[in-house]
């Protein structure tokens, strides 16, 4: 055995993990957003971004479909939709 296997720092960008997603994905409605950024803070993947009101979204290449963003949104402006639905 030659030792443990370690990835290079920053290599996760090359591994688009969104293919592991559950059968749902977040849809940012962009109607009632108050820019509280709770979705940004709760996302375990750190893939939600936006600047200002009604501009938030996520990088579906890395989203796992956990639904934390939709669950924490105080305005219910994020909904989980079927993987097949166009966003």
N, C-alpha and C positions, 0 to 999 in steps of 0.2 A: 504494500500500500504506500502510495507516494504522498499522502496527506489529504487534507480536506479540499473540497471544491469551493472556490469563492468567485463570485461575480465581480467584475470591475465596477467601481462606483459610477453611477449614472447609466448603467447598462439597462436599467428597467425601461428606459424610453424606447429601446429597440424591441422590447417584448410587449406587443400590443395585447394586453390581457383581457380586453373587452370580449374576446371570443369565449371566455369562461362565463360570461354573464348569465344570470338566471333568465327566465322567459319574459322578463319585463325590463323596461328601461325608463328613465325619467323624461318627462316632457315638460319643459319650462313654458308655462302659458303666457307669461309676460303681460299680464293684465292688471293684477292687483299687487305686484311686487312693491315692497316698501324699502328694499335694499338693506334689510337688517343683517344680511350676510350669514345668517344661521346655517344655511345650506353649505356655505363655504367652510365654516368651522367644523361641521359635523362629518363631512365627507371623509371616509377613511382612506381614500385614494388621493385626495388633494387635487381633484381634476375639475372642480367647479370654479369658474372665474366670471368676471364681469365688472363693469365700471358703471356705477350709478343705477338708478331705478329702471326696472324692466329689461335689463340687459344680460342677466345671468344665464349661463348655459354650462354644459359639461362636455368633456372630450369622451365620446362614446367608444373610442379605441381602447380606453382603459377602464371604463365604468363596469362594475360587477353587478349592478342592478339590485343593490341591497335595499334601496328605498328609504334610507335614513334622511335624505334631503327632503323628500316628500312628507315624511312623518313629522319633521321639525318645523316645516314652513308654517308660520302663524297665519298666513293669508290663504293657505291651501292653493298656492299658485304653481305648484309642481304636482303633477300626477304621474303615476306609474302606468305605462301603456304596454301593450303587447309588443314583443320584439319585432313583429311583422309590420307594425304601423309606421308609416312615414312621418318623420318629424320635420 
